């Protein structure tokens, strides 16, 4: 079988997590985001997409080729 090409996404924190639920702050940490305007590249899978959905108001997402 042919190997599937992994889709990657770039996640950037655009809004501060101060004043938001602790679970949302921990979700940002789990994604690897450390501070405001910090970006990480992650493989797009169901787990990552779910975490991004939970903090969609704090981050911006773009595809990486």
C-alpha positions, 0 to 999 in steps of 0.5 A, spaced: 500 500 500 502 507 498 503 511 504 499 517 506 502 523 505 501 527 512 498 533 512 501 539 517 498 545 520 501 551 523 498 553 529 499 560 532 497 563 538 494 570 537 490 571 543 492 571 551 489 565 555 489 569 561 482 569 564 480 563 560 479 556 563 485 552 566 483 546 561 484 551 555 491 553 558 493 546 558 490 545 551 495 550 549 501 547 553 499 540 550 499 543 543 506 546 544 505 553 544 509 557 549 507 564 549 503 569 545 505 569 537 509 563 538 507 558 532 508 550 532 507 545 526 503 539 528 501 533 524 493 534 522 490 528 525 483 527 529 487 529 536 490 535 534 484 537 530 480 536 537 485 540 541 485 546 536 477 546 536 477 547 543 482 553 543 479 556 536 478 563 539 485 563 541 489 561 535 490 561 528 491 555 523 494 555 516 496 549 512 503 548 511 506 545 504 
